[in-house]
């Protein structure tokens, strides 16, 4: 498992927290920021999967 997988997981978790906070406070900007952070995390995890596939013999 590459470092990108870990970073992606952390970004997704942070995004969920930010989005939840935005929903709680009614702040649409935080909701959008949270969703964007989750998308970033998904992309990082996919990048990690690609990197792992390239490294495999």
ZILIN-V887335 format. One record per residue. N is the residue number from 1. PHI is phi in whole degrees, 0 to 359 (* if undefined). Layout:
[[N PHI] [N PHI]]
This chain:
[[1 *] [2 273] [3 297] [4 296] [5 300] [6 295] [7 299] [8 297] [9 297] [10 295] [11 296] [12 296] [13 295] [14 298] [15 297] [16 295] [17 295] [18 298] [19 297] [20 299] [21 298] [22 298] [23 293] [24 297] [25 267] [26 78] [27 269] [28 292] [29 296] [30 294] [31 299] [32 293] [33 299] [34 296] [35 295] [36 296] [37 295] [38 293] [39 296] [40 300] [41 297] [42 300] [43 296] [44 295] [45 295] [46 294] [47 298] [48 297] [49 296] [50 294] [51 298] [52 295] [53 295] [54 290] [55 286] [56 291] [57 287]]
